[in-house]
Amino acid sequence: MLDVARHFFPVEVVLRLIDRAAALKLNVLHLHLSDDQGWRLALDSRPLLAERASGTSIGGEPGGHYTASDYR
């Protein structure tokens, strides 16, 4: 499980982790996208949700969110 709700990872890092998992013959990735610390997926139906709920991570690290094209 990759907990991006609490600790945001940029797309490039997530893609590297997917490549490493594939090299180890792992074929499942559980992304934890929402929690009270953050909402990480931008939705067309709720444009302000990701904007307002993705600003930070635990420990004061910068936050962020994934667009629909990132998620594909």
SELOZA-766915 format. One record per atom (N, C-alpha, C): x, y, z negated; residue in one letter; atom name; residue number from 1. Coordinates in nm, 4 decimals, decimal comma. Example, Ala and Ser with C-alpha at 12.3 -4.5 7.8 and 13.67 -1.06 7.14 Angstrom:
2
<pt><u>1,3190</u><v>-0,5690</v><w>-0,7800</w><res>A</res><atom>N</atom><n>1</n></pt>
<pt><u>1,2300</u><v>-0,4500</v><w>-0,7800</w><res>A</res><atom>CA</atom><n>1</n></pt>
<pt><u>1,3200</u><v>-0,3300</v><w>-0,7800</w><res>A</res><atom>C</atom><n>1</n></pt>
<pt><u>1,2850</u><v>-0,2250</v><w>-0,7080</w><res>S</res><atom>N</atom><n>2</n></pt>
<pt><u>1,3670</u><v>-0,1060</v><w>-0,7140</w><res>S</res><atom>CA</atom><n>2</n></pt>
<pt><u>1,2900</u><v>0,0030</v><w>-0,7870</w><res>S</res><atom>C</atom><n>2</n></pt>
END
This chain:
72
<pt><u>0,0848</u><v>-0,1175</v><w>0,0000</w><res>M</res><atom>N</atom><n>1</n></pt>
<pt><u>0,0000</u><v>0,0000</v><w>0,0000</w><res>M</res><atom>CA</atom><n>1</n></pt>
<pt><u>0,0896</u><v>0,1242</v><w>0,0000</w><res>M</res><atom>C</atom><n>1</n></pt>
<pt><u>0,0525</u><v>0,2174</v><w>0,0808</w><res>L</res><atom>N</atom><n>2</n></pt>
<pt><u>0,1221</u><v>0,3456</v><w>0,0871</w><res>L</res><atom>CA</atom><n>2</n></pt>
<pt><u>0,0260</u><v>0,4518</v><w>0,0339</w><res>L</res><atom>C</atom><n>2</n></pt>
<pt><u>0,0598</u><v>0,5092</v><w>-0,0800</w><res>D</res><atom>N</atom><n>3</n></pt>
<pt><u>-0,0291</u><v>0,6036</v><w>-0,1484</w><res>D</res><atom>CA</atom><n>3</n></pt>
<pt><u>0,0002</u><v>0,7463</v><w>-0,1026</w><res>D</res><atom>C</atom><n>3</n></pt>
<pt><u>-0,0521</u><v>0,7816</v><w>0,0136</w><res>V</res><atom>N</atom><n>4</n></pt>
<pt><u>-0,0307</u><v>0,9166</v><w>0,0664</w><res>V</res><atom>CA</atom><n>4</n></pt>
<pt><u>-0,1241</u><v>1,0183</v><w>0,0022</w><res>V</res><atom>C</atom><n>4</n></pt>
<pt><u>-0,2240</u><v>0,9723</v><w>-0,0722</w><res>A</res><atom>N</atom><n>5</n></pt>
<pt><u>-0,3116</u><v>1,0660</v><w>-0,1429</w><res>A</res><atom>CA</atom><n>5</n></pt>
<pt><u>-0,2344</u><v>1,1388</v><w>-0,2528</w><res>A</res><atom>C</atom><n>5</n></pt>
<pt><u>-0,1510</u><v>1,0664</v><w>-0,3248</w><res>R</res><atom>N</atom><n>6</n></pt>
<pt><u>-0,0742</u><v>1,1274</v><w>-0,4337</w><res>R</res><atom>CA</atom><n>6</n></pt>
<pt><u>0,0606</u><v>1,1817</v><w>-0,3880</w><res>R</res><atom>C</atom><n>6</n></pt>
<pt><u>0,1229</u><v>1,1135</v><w>-0,2923</w><res>H</res><atom>N</atom><n>7</n></pt>
<pt><u>0,2554</u><v>1,1533</v><w>-0,2419</w><res>H</res><atom>CA</atom><n>7</n></pt>
<pt><u>0,2494</u><v>1,1538</v><w>-0,0898</w><res>H</res><atom>C</atom><n>7</n></pt>
<pt><u>0,2333</u><v>1,2699</v><w>-0,0312</w><res>F</res><atom>N</atom><n>8</n></pt>
<pt><u>0,2183</u><v>1,2805</v><w>0,1139</w><res>F</res><atom>CA</atom><n>8</n></pt>
<pt><u>0,3482</u><v>1,2449</v><w>0,1850</w><res>F</res><atom>C</atom><n>8</n></pt>
<pt><u>0,3365</u><v>1,1663</v><w>0,2919</w><res>F</res><atom>N</atom><n>9</n></pt>
<pt><u>0,4493</u><v>1,1318</v><w>0,3785</w><res>F</res><atom>CA</atom><n>9</n></pt>
<pt><u>0,4204</u><v>1,1841</v><w>0,5184</w><res>F</res><atom>C</atom><n>9</n></pt>
<pt><u>0,5155</u><v>1,2509</v><w>0,5810</w><res>P</res><atom>N</atom><n>10</n></pt>
<pt><u>0,4954</u><v>1,2962</v><w>0,7193</w><res>P</res><atom>CA</atom><n>10</n></pt>
<pt><u>0,4763</u><v>1,1765</v><w>0,8131</w><res>P</res><atom>C</atom><n>10</n></pt>
<pt><u>0,4161</u><v>1,2022</v><w>0,9268</w><res>V</res><atom>N</atom><n>11</n></pt>
<pt><u>0,3862</u><v>1,0970</v><w>1,0244</w><res>V</res><atom>CA</atom><n>11</n></pt>
<pt><u>0,5119</u><v>1,0185</v><w>1,0612</w><res>V</res><atom>C</atom><n>11</n></pt>
<pt><u>0,6231</u><v>1,0868</v><w>1,0804</w><res>E</res><atom>N</atom><n>12</n></pt>
<pt><u>0,7470</u><v>1,0191</v><w>1,1207</w><res>E</res><atom>CA</atom><n>12</n></pt>
<pt><u>0,7899</u><v>0,9151</v><w>1,0178</w><res>E</res><atom>C</atom><n>12</n></pt>
<pt><u>0,7737</u><v>0,9456</v><w>0,8901</w><res>V</res><atom>N</atom><n>13</n></pt>
<pt><u>0,8104</u><v>0,8518</v><w>0,7839</w><res>V</res><atom>CA</atom><n>13</n></pt>
<pt><u>0,7164</u><v>0,7318</v><w>0,7852</w><res>V</res><atom>C</atom><n>13</n></pt>
<pt><u>0,5874</u><v>0,7566</v><w>0,8002</w><res>V</res><atom>N</atom><n>14</n></pt>
<pt><u>0,4903</u><v>0,6468</v><w>0,8054</w><res>V</res><atom>CA</atom><n>14</n></pt>
<pt><u>0,5205</u><v>0,5555</v><w>0,9239</w><res>V</res><atom>C</atom><n>14</n></pt>
<pt><u>0,5519</u><v>0,6126</v><w>1,0383</w><res>L</res><atom>N</atom><n>15</n></pt>
<pt><u>0,5839</u><v>0,5307</v><w>1,1560</w><res>L</res><atom>CA</atom><n>15</n></pt>
<pt><u>0,7097</u><v>0,4472</v><w>1,1330</w><res>L</res><atom>C</atom><n>15</n></pt>
<pt><u>0,8095</u><v>0,5035</v><w>1,0651</w><res>R</res><atom>N</atom><n>16</n></pt>
<pt><u>0,9305</u><v>0,4261</v><w>1,0326</w><res>R</res><atom>CA</atom><n>16</n></pt>
<pt><u>0,8980</u><v>0,3092</v><w>0,9404</w><res>R</res><atom>C</atom><n>16</n></pt>
<pt><u>0,8104</u><v>0,3335</v><w>0,8417</w><res>L</res><atom>N</atom><n>17</n></pt>
<pt><u>0,7703</u><v>0,2263</v><w>0,7510</w><res>L</res><atom>CA</atom><n>17</n></pt>
<pt><u>0,6933</u><v>0,1172</v><w>0,8247</w><res>L</res><atom>C</atom><n>17</n></pt>
<pt><u>0,6093</u><v>0,1565</v><w>0,9195</w><res>I</res><atom>N</atom><n>18</n></pt>
<pt><u>0,5364</u><v>0,0581</v><w>1,0001</w><res>I</res><atom>CA</atom><n>18</n></pt>
<pt><u>0,6346</u><v>-0,0264</v><w>1,0810</w><res>I</res><atom>C</atom><n>18</n></pt>
<pt><u>0,7342</u><v>0,0369</v><w>1,1398</w><res>D</res><atom>N</atom><n>19</n></pt>
<pt><u>0,8354</u><v>-0,0374</v><w>1,2161</w><res>D</res><atom>CA</atom><n>19</n></pt>
<pt><u>0,9113</u><v>-0,1355</v><w>1,1274</w><res>D</res><atom>C</atom><n>19</n></pt>
<pt><u>0,9472</u><v>-0,0935</v><w>1,0077</w><res>R</res><atom>N</atom><n>20</n></pt>
<pt><u>1,0183</u><v>-0,1833</v><w>0,9155</w><res>R</res><atom>CA</atom><n>20</n></pt>
<pt><u>0,9298</u><v>-0,2995</v><w>0,8728</w><res>R</res><atom>C</atom><n>20</n></pt>
<pt><u>0,8029</u><v>-0,2705</v><w>0,8448</w><res>A</res><atom>N</atom><n>21</n></pt>
<pt><u>0,7100</u><v>-0,3773</v><w>0,8070</w><res>A</res><atom>CA</atom><n>21</n></pt>
<pt><u>0,6939</u><v>-0,4770</v><w>0,9212</w><res>A</res><atom>C</atom><n>21</n></pt>
<pt><u>0,6839</u><v>-0,4275</v><w>1,0429</w><res>A</res><atom>N</atom><n>22</n></pt>
<pt><u>0,6708</u><v>-0,5157</v><w>1,1594</w><res>A</res><atom>CA</atom><n>22</n></pt>
<pt><u>0,7951</u><v>-0,6024</v><w>1,1763</w><res>A</res><atom>C</atom><n>22</n></pt>
<pt><u>0,9116</u><v>-0,5467</v><w>1,1506</w><res>A</res><atom>N</atom><n>23</n></pt>
<pt><u>1,0356</u><v>-0,6243</v><w>1,1603</w><res>A</res><atom>CA</atom><n>23</n></pt>
<pt><u>1,0380</u><v>-0,7380</v><w>1,0586</w><res>A</res><atom>C</atom><n>23</n></pt>
<pt><u>0,9681</u><v>-0,7190</v><w>0,9469</w><res>L</res><atom>N</atom><n>24</n></pt>
<pt><u>0,9586</u><v>-0,8224</v><w>0,8436</w><res>L</res><atom>CA</atom><n>24</n></pt>
<pt><u>0,8366</u><v>-0,9119</v><w>0,8626</w><res>L</res><atom>C</atom><n>24</n></pt>
<pt><u>0,7709</u><v>-0,8987</v><w>0,9775</w><res>K</res><atom>N</atom><n>25</n></pt>
<pt><u>0,6529</u><v>-0,9792</v><w>1,0136</w><res>K</res><atom>CA</atom><n>25</n></pt>
<pt><u>0,5315</u><v>-0,9500</v><w>0,9252</w><res>K</res><atom>C</atom><n>25</n></pt>
<pt><u>0,5261</u><v>-0,8302</v><w>0,8684</w><res>L</res><atom>N</atom><n>26</n></pt>
<pt><u>0,4083</u><v>-0,7880</v><w>0,7928</w><res>L</res><atom>CA</atom><n>26</n></pt>
<pt><u>0,3112</u><v>-0,7233</v><w>0,8909</w><res>L</res><atom>C</atom><n>26</n></pt>
<pt><u>0,1831</u><v>-0,7550</v><w>0,8785</w><res>N</res><atom>N</atom><n>27</n></pt>
<pt><u>0,0882</u><v>-0,7036</v><w>0,9769</w><res>N</res><atom>CA</atom><n>27</n></pt>
<pt><u>-0,0293</u><v>-0,6275</v><w>0,9154</w><res>N</res><atom>C</atom><n>27</n></pt>
<pt><u>-0,0181</u><v>-0,5864</v><w>0,7899</w><res>V</res><atom>N</atom><n>28</n></pt>
<pt><u>-0,1249</u><v>-0,5107</v><w>0,7246</w><res>V</res><atom>CA</atom><n>28</n></pt>
<pt><u>-0,0630</u><v>-0,3894</v><w>0,6554</w><res>V</res><atom>C</atom><n>28</n></pt>
<pt><u>-0,1249</u><v>-0,2753</v><w>0,6741</w><res>L</res><atom>N</atom><n>29</n></pt>
<pt><u>-0,0842</u><v>-0,1544</v><w>0,6024</w><res>L</res><atom>CA</atom><n>29</n></pt>
<pt><u>-0,2087</u><v>-0,0947</v><w>0,5382</w><res>L</res><atom>C</atom><n>29</n></pt>
<pt><u>-0,2051</u><v>-0,0796</v><w>0,4086</w><res>H</res><atom>N</atom><n>30</n></pt>
<pt><u>-0,3142</u><v>-0,0176</v><w>0,3345</w><res>H</res><atom>CA</atom><n>30</n></pt>
<pt><u>-0,2726</u><v>0,1261</v><w>0,3051</w><res>H</res><atom>C</atom><n>30</n></pt>
<pt><u>-0,3424</u><v>0,2210</v><w>0,3653</w><res>L</res><atom>N</atom><n>31</n></pt>
<pt><u>-0,3168</u><v>0,3629</v><w>0,3388</w><res>L</res><atom>CA</atom><n>31</n></pt>
<pt><u>-0,4191</u><v>0,4136</v><w>0,2382</w><res>L</res><atom>C</atom><n>31</n></pt>
<pt><u>-0,3718</u><v>0,4648</v><w>0,1280</w><res>H</res><atom>N</atom><n>32</n></pt>
<pt><u>-0,4580</u><v>0,5255</v><w>0,0265</w><res>H</res><atom>CA</atom><n>32</n></pt>
<pt><u>-0,4688</u><v>0,6737</v><w>0,0630</w><res>H</res><atom>C</atom><n>32</n></pt>
<pt><u>-0,5778</u><v>0,7117</v><w>0,1306</w><res>L</res><atom>N</atom><n>33</n></pt>
<pt><u>-0,5901</u><v>0,8453</v><w>0,1904</w><res>L</res><atom>CA</atom><n>33</n></pt>
<pt><u>-0,6585</u><v>0,9493</v><w>0,1025</w><res>L</res><atom>C</atom><n>33</n></pt>
<pt><u>-0,7320</u><v>0,9067</v><w>0,0008</w><res>S</res><atom>N</atom><n>34</n></pt>
<pt><u>-0,8028</u><v>1,0067</v><w>-0,0800</w><res>S</res><atom>CA</atom><n>34</n></pt>
<pt><u>-0,7994</u><v>0,9680</v><w>-0,2270</w><res>S</res><atom>C</atom><n>34</n></pt>
<pt><u>-0,7949</u><v>1,0702</v><w>-0,3081</w><res>D</res><atom>N</atom><n>35</n></pt>
<pt><u>-0,7952</u><v>1,0554</v><w>-0,4529</w><res>D</res><atom>CA</atom><n>35</n></pt>
<pt><u>-0,8216</u><v>1,1944</v><w>-0,5084</w><res>D</res><atom>C</atom><n>35</n></pt>
<pt><u>-0,8251</u><v>1,2071</v><w>-0,6402</w><res>D</res><atom>N</atom><n>36</n></pt>
<pt><u>-0,8463</u><v>1,3414</v><w>-0,6938</w><res>D</res><atom>CA</atom><n>36</n></pt>
<pt><u>-0,7249</u><v>1,4315</v><w>-0,6714</w><res>D</res><atom>C</atom><n>36</n></pt>
<pt><u>-0,6088</u><v>1,3741</v><w>-0,6361</w><res>Q</res><atom>N</atom><n>37</n></pt>
<pt><u>-0,4908</u><v>1,4554</v><w>-0,6067</w><res>Q</res><atom>CA</atom><n>37</n></pt>
<pt><u>-0,4877</u><v>1,5068</v><w>-0,4637</w><res>Q</res><atom>C</atom><n>37</n></pt>
<pt><u>-0,5640</u><v>1,4471</v><w>-0,3738</w><res>G</res><atom>N</atom><n>38</n></pt>
<pt><u>-0,5592</u><v>1,4957</v><w>-0,2363</w><res>G</res><atom>CA</atom><n>38</n></pt>
<pt><u>-0,6480</u><v>1,4194</v><w>-0,1410</w><res>G</res><atom>C</atom><n>38</n></pt>
<pt><u>-0,6859</u><v>1,4859</v><w>-0,0352</w><res>W</res><atom>N</atom><n>39</n></pt>
<pt><u>-0,7611</u><v>1,4283</v><w>0,0761</w><res>W</res><atom>CA</atom><n>39</n></pt>
<pt><u>-0,6729</u><v>1,4466</v><w>0,1975</w><res>W</res><atom>C</atom><n>39</n></pt>
<pt><u>-0,6345</u><v>1,3385</v><w>0,2636</w><res>R</res><atom>N</atom><n>40</n></pt>
<pt><u>-0,5293</u><v>1,3448</v><w>0,3644</w><res>R</res><atom>CA</atom><n>40</n></pt>
<pt><u>-0,5739</u><v>1,3265</v><w>0,5082</w><res>R</res><atom>C</atom><n>40</n></pt>
<pt><u>-0,7012</u><v>1,3146</v><w>0,5348</w><res>L</res><atom>N</atom><n>41</n></pt>
<pt><u>-0,7473</u><v>1,2923</v><w>0,6714</w><res>L</res><atom>CA</atom><n>41</n></pt>
<pt><u>-0,8415</u><v>1,4045</v><w>0,7135</w><res>L</res><atom>C</atom><n>41</n></pt>
<pt><u>-0,8038</u><v>1,4784</v><w>0,8166</w><res>A</res><atom>N</atom><n>42</n></pt>
<pt><u>-0,8880</u><v>1,5872</v><w>0,8670</w><res>A</res><atom>CA</atom><n>42</n></pt>
<pt><u>-1,0087</u><v>1,5281</v><w>0,9395</w><res>A</res><atom>C</atom><n>42</n></pt>
<pt><u>-1,1267</u><v>1,5781</v><w>0,9076</w><res>L</res><atom>N</atom><n>43</n></pt>
<pt><u>-1,2506</u><v>1,5320</v><w>0,9702</w><res>L</res><atom>CA</atom><n>43</n></pt>
<pt><u>-1,3165</u><v>1,6479</v><w>1,0439</w><res>L</res><atom>C</atom><n>43</n></pt>
<pt><u>-1,3593</u><v>1,6231</v><w>1,1664</w><res>D</res><atom>N</atom><n>44</n></pt>
<pt><u>-1,4289</u><v>1,7275</v><w>1,2422</w><res>D</res><atom>CA</atom><n>44</n></pt>
<pt><u>-1,5568</u><v>1,7705</v><w>1,1723</w><res>D</res><atom>C</atom><n>44</n></pt>
<pt><u>-1,6229</u><v>1,6768</v><w>1,1040</w><res>S</res><atom>N</atom><n>45</n></pt>
<pt><u>-1,7492</u><v>1,7081</v><w>1,0380</w><res>S</res><atom>CA</atom><n>45</n></pt>
<pt><u>-1,7311</u><v>1,7873</v><w>0,9082</w><res>S</res><atom>C</atom><n>45</n></pt>
<pt><u>-1,6115</u><v>1,7870</v><w>0,8509</w><res>R</res><atom>N</atom><n>46</n></pt>
<pt><u>-1,5817</u><v>1,8599</v><w>0,7269</w><res>R</res><atom>CA</atom><n>46</n></pt>
<pt><u>-1,4476</u><v>1,9321</v><w>0,7411</w><res>R</res><atom>C</atom><n>46</n></pt>
<pt><u>-1,4418</u><v>2,0381</v><w>0,8216</w><res>P</res><atom>N</atom><n>47</n></pt>
<pt><u>-1,3131</u><v>2,1015</v><w>0,8526</w><res>P</res><atom>CA</atom><n>47</n></pt>
<pt><u>-1,2403</u><v>2,1615</v><w>0,7319</w><res>P</res><atom>C</atom><n>47</n></pt>
<pt><u>-1,3120</u><v>2,2063</v><w>0,6316</w><res>L</res><atom>N</atom><n>48</n></pt>
<pt><u>-1,2465</u><v>2,2687</v><w>0,5161</w><res>L</res><atom>CA</atom><n>48</n></pt>
<pt><u>-1,1954</u><v>2,1676</v><w>0,4140</w><res>L</res><atom>C</atom><n>48</n></pt>
<pt><u>-1,2427</u><v>2,0445</v><w>0,4214</w><res>L</res><atom>N</atom><n>49</n></pt>
<pt><u>-1,2053</u><v>1,9446</v><w>0,3217</w><res>L</res><atom>CA</atom><n>49</n></pt>
<pt><u>-1,0546</u><v>1,9208</v><w>0,3195</w><res>L</res><atom>C</atom><n>49</n></pt>
<pt><u>-0,9962</u><v>1,8867</v><w>0,4314</w><res>A</res><atom>N</atom><n>50</n></pt>
<pt><u>-0,8514</u><v>1,8618</v><w>0,4357</w><res>A</res><atom>CA</atom><n>50</n></pt>
<pt><u>-0,7726</u><v>1,9901</v><w>0,4112</w><res>A</res><atom>C</atom><n>50</n></pt>
<pt><u>-0,8238</u><v>2,1008</v><w>0,4607</w><res>E</res><atom>N</atom><n>51</n></pt>
<pt><u>-0,7530</u><v>2,2281</v><w>0,4434</w><res>E</res><atom>CA</atom><n>51</n></pt>
<pt><u>-0,7390</u><v>2,2641</v><w>0,2960</w><res>E</res><atom>C</atom><n>51</n></pt>
<pt><u>-0,8455</u><v>2,2442</v><w>0,2201</w><res>R</res><atom>N</atom><n>52</n></pt>
<pt><u>-0,8448</u><v>2,2842</v><w>0,0791</w><res>R</res><atom>CA</atom><n>52</n></pt>
<pt><u>-0,7923</u><v>2,1755</v><w>-0,0142</w><res>R</res><atom>C</atom><n>52</n></pt>
<pt><u>-0,8038</u><v>2,0500</v><w>0,0253</w><res>A</res><atom>N</atom><n>53</n></pt>
<pt><u>-0,7709</u><v>1,9405</v><w>-0,0666</w><res>A</res><atom>CA</atom><n>53</n></pt>
<pt><u>-0,6405</u><v>1,8695</v><w>-0,0324</w><res>A</res><atom>C</atom><n>53</n></pt>
<pt><u>-0,5567</u><v>1,9284</v><w>0,0519</w><res>S</res><atom>N</atom><n>54</n></pt>
<pt><u>-0,4329</u><v>1,8591</v><w>0,0889</w><res>S</res><atom>CA</atom><n>54</n></pt>
<pt><u>-0,3086</u><v>1,9439</v><w>0,0648</w><res>S</res><atom>C</atom><n>54</n></pt>
<pt><u>-0,3207</u><v>2,0459</v><w>-0,0162</w><res>G</res><atom>N</atom><n>55</n></pt>
<pt><u>-0,2106</u><v>2,1404</v><w>-0,0312</w><res>G</res><atom>CA</atom><n>55</n></pt>
<pt><u>-0,0903</u><v>2,0931</v><w>-0,1092</w><res>G</res><atom>C</atom><n>55</n></pt>
<pt><u>-0,1093</u><v>2,0017</v><w>-0,2050</w><res>T</res><atom>N</atom><n>56</n></pt>
<pt><u>0,0031</u><v>1,9595</v><w>-0,2885</w><res>T</res><atom>CA</atom><n>56</n></pt>
<pt><u>0,0023</u><v>1,8085</v><w>-0,3074</w><res>T</res><atom>C</atom><n>56</n></pt>
<pt><u>0,1091</u><v>1,7604</v><w>-0,3672</w><res>S</res><atom>N</atom><n>57</n></pt>
<pt><u>0,1209</u><v>1,6213</v><w>-0,4091</w><res>S</res><atom>CA</atom><n>57</n></pt>
<pt><u>0,1581</u><v>1,6206</v><w>-0,5565</w><res>S</res><atom>C</atom><n>57</n></pt>
<pt><u>0,1576</u><v>1,5047</v><w>-0,6176</w><res>I</res><atom>N</atom><n>58</n></pt>
<pt><u>0,1992</u><v>1,4929</v><w>-0,7574</w><res>I</res><atom>CA</atom><n>58</n></pt>
<pt><u>0,3440</u><v>1,5381</v><w>-0,7698</w><res>I</res><atom>C</atom><n>58</n></pt>
<pt><u>0,3743</u><v>1,6087</v><w>-0,8750</w><res>G</res><atom>N</atom><n>59</n></pt>
<pt><u>0,5101</u><v>1,6570</v><w>-0,8964</w><res>G</res><atom>CA</atom><n>59</n></pt>
<pt><u>0,5387</u><v>1,7885</v><w>-0,8271</w><res>G</res><atom>C</atom><n>59</n></pt>
<pt><u>0,4358</u><v>1,8506</v><w>-0,7697</w><res>G</res><atom>N</atom><n>60</n></pt>
<pt><u>0,4538</u><v>1,9789</v><w>-0,7045</w><res>G</res><atom>CA</atom><n>60</n></pt>
<pt><u>0,5123</u><v>1,9718</v><w>-0,5650</w><res>G</res><atom>C</atom><n>60</n></pt>
<pt><u>0,5279</u><v>1,8505</v><w>-0,5125</w><res>E</res><atom>N</atom><n>61</n></pt>
<pt><u>0,5791</u><v>1,8354</v><w>-0,3759</w><res>E</res><atom>CA</atom><n>61</n></pt>
<pt><u>0,4795</u><v>1,8955</v><w>-0,2775</w><res>E</res><atom>C</atom><n>61</n></pt>
<pt><u>0,5263</u><v>1,9372</v><w>-0,1603</w><res>P</res><atom>N</atom><n>62</n></pt>
<pt><u>0,4316</u><v>1,9895</v><w>-0,0616</w><res>P</res><atom>CA</atom><n>62</n></pt>
<pt><u>0,3369</u><v>1,8804</v><w>-0,0139</w><res>P</res><atom>C</atom><n>62</n></pt>
<pt><u>0,2158</u><v>1,9187</v><w>0,0122</w><res>G</res><atom>N</atom><n>63</n></pt>
<pt><u>0,1166</u><v>1,8239</v><w>0,0601</w><res>G</res><atom>CA</atom><n>63</n></pt>
<pt><u>0,1064</u><v>1,8266</v><w>0,2108</w><res>G</res><atom>C</atom><n>63</n></pt>
<pt><u>-0,0085</u><v>1,7864</v><w>0,2594</w><res>G</res><atom>N</atom><n>64</n></pt>
<pt><u>-0,0342</u><v>1,7859</v><w>0,4018</w><res>G</res><atom>CA</atom><n>64</n></pt>
<pt><u>-0,1509</u><v>1,6945</v><w>0,4328</w><res>G</res><atom>C</atom><n>64</n></pt>
<pt><u>-0,1885</u><v>1,6892</v><w>0,5582</w><res>H</res><atom>N</atom><n>65</n></pt>
<pt><u>-0,2947</u><v>1,5978</v><w>0,5988</w><res>H</res><atom>CA</atom><n>65</n></pt>
<pt><u>-0,2659</u><v>1,5473</v><w>0,7395</w><res>H</res><atom>C</atom><n>65</n></pt>
<pt><u>-0,3343</u><v>1,4407</v><w>0,7764</w><res>Y</res><atom>N</atom><n>66</n></pt>
<pt><u>-0,3182</u><v>1,3796</v><w>0,9079</w><res>Y</res><atom>CA</atom><n>66</n></pt>
<pt><u>-0,4355</u><v>1,4193</v><w>0,9962</w><res>Y</res><atom>C</atom><n>66</n></pt>
<pt><u>-0,4058</u><v>1,4536</v><w>1,1197</w><res>T</res><atom>N</atom><n>67</n></pt>
<pt><u>-0,5110</u><v>1,4849</v><w>1,2162</w><res>T</res><atom>CA</atom><n>67</n></pt>
<pt><u>-0,5642</u><v>1,3545</v><w>1,2747</w><res>T</res><atom>C</atom><n>67</n></pt>
<pt><u>-0,6734</u><v>1,3638</v><w>1,3485</w><res>A</res><atom>N</atom><n>68</n></pt>
<pt><u>-0,7293</u><v>1,2445</v><w>1,4126</w><res>A</res><atom>CA</atom><n>68</n></pt>
<pt><u>-0,6284</u><v>1,1827</v><w>1,5089</w><res>A</res><atom>C</atom><n>68</n></pt>
<pt><u>-0,5536</u><v>1,2647</v><w>1,5805</w><res>S</res><atom>N</atom><n>69</n></pt>
<pt><u>-0,4539</u><v>1,2101</v><w>1,6734</w><res>S</res><atom>CA</atom><n>69</n></pt>
<pt><u>-0,3379</u><v>1,1446</v><w>1,5979</w><res>S</res><atom>C</atom><n>69</n></pt>
<pt><u>-0,3019</u><v>1,1948</v><w>1,4799</w><res>D</res><atom>N</atom><n>70</n></pt>
<pt><u>-0,1996</u><v>1,1291</v><w>1,3976</w><res>D</res><atom>CA</atom><n>70</n></pt>
<pt><u>-0,2464</u><v>0,9906</v><w>1,3551</w><res>D</res><atom>C</atom><n>70</n></pt>
<pt><u>-0,3723</u><v>0,9811</v><w>1,3197</w><res>Y</res><atom>N</atom><n>71</n></pt>
<pt><u>-0,4271</u><v>0,8567</v><w>1,2653</w><res>Y</res><atom>CA</atom><n>71</n></pt>
<pt><u>-0,4415</u><v>0,7489</v><w>1,3719</w><res>Y</res><atom>C</atom><n>71</n></pt>
<pt><u>-0,4564</u><v>0,7891</v><w>1,4966</w><res>R</res><atom>N</atom><n>72</n></pt>
<pt><u>-0,4687</u><v>0,6899</v><w>1,6041</w><res>R</res><atom>CA</atom><n>72</n></pt>
<pt><u>-0,3354</u><v>0,6282</v><w>1,6273</w><res>R</res><atom>C</atom><n>72</n></pt>
END
